[in-house]
Amino acid sequence: MIDGGAVGIPARYLVDRAVPGPLDTVFPLATFGYGTVRLAEEGADSYVVANLVIGGVAHQAPAYSGVCLEQWVRS
């Protein structure tokens, strides 16, 4: 996992620097927190709300599914 982080974090940063320019988009490709703050600074309020809602669901759904699966296996 450490090796993946050592490669993935810089790669994600480099992709974020390279891709948004040509795409000319305000939607972030970077990490959740950085992207949300960047959107707020640019005044893209609807994108901030969408980022928070979609991000929240995307992070909670696997956790909820895991708890349900564990309860099903134990029963």
Secondary structure, 3 states (H helix, E strand, C coil): CHHHHHHHHHHHHHHHHHCHHHHCCCCCCCCHHHHHHHHHHCCCHHHHHHHHHHHHHHHHHHHHHHHHHHHHHHC
